[in-house]
Amino acid sequence: MALDYRAPLSLSCARVIEMRRFPIPSPSLACPWPPLRLPISSRVSIESFSSYSSSSSPLDRKSSPRFVGAHGLRNGEIDVVTGDSWDDRILNSDVPVLVEFWAAWCGPCRMVHREIEEIVKQYEGKINFYILKADDDPEVADKYGIKAVPVVLFFKNGEKRASVTGTMPQEFYMAEIEKLLAS
């Protein structure tokens, strides 16, 4: 049975929105109070959120002692992987691996992270869980064709087996993990 789920639109997918003024067809339909004038242009655009950064982000835990596990988990937490530790922890792992690519400015990344944190509790010891900040290690993201976040990659025997882009329900990630464990 195939699971069909449409991921919600995230801010990272925002495009330029052009606002147009529509003429009022009849003076009787006009608003009875004076028009509100705002100091904005007739075009509104969202171009980049990469300048937004929060040091108190729940995902930015590189200095946290809970994120120092050698095998991807310590007390049910997700470990941080970087470009320097990628080969050793992901490609040379003898157990399946889930890697969550995220960015501090990405709201949907926080939603995905909460889903993955719940899954970690159920699959502890069966699969290693890592998180990679795509803005800090763009060469790894480029190597796997990641153009937007959030993205979750699944590896087995050093080989990428599956990827999920965008926000998905917990069951979707669990189904991918089950397929990975069964293969």
C-alpha angles and dihedrals in degrees: 000000000000120000112223114195128159112214114228119250111267130202090250087066095051117131133193111290116206116210116206129191113235119209117242106245095212134018089230089064092054119116112263094224128061116276117264111245117204125187094242133108124250089256125067121193139176107205110160140359094182092103090062112092132164121196089197092059112141088228096052098084103133091127094044115109089223088068100060102089117137096214103043096271138067118169091343095306130129117249125223119244124193135189089266094055097035099099095045097045103032112022097036096042117125092206129057116276135210116199121192114203112204145157130216092236094051116102095188088054089065090053092051091046091056090052092049092048089058092049092051090067092057099044102037109146095014099073135015117238123207137171126210125193102225094202091058096046107031092157091066091047091049092049090060096039096250109163100161137024148267098054128156118200125196120209134187125179090356093302127114107241104172144356135202121200122198132005117325134171118267092252091062093058091043091053090053090049091050091051089049093050092046095051 
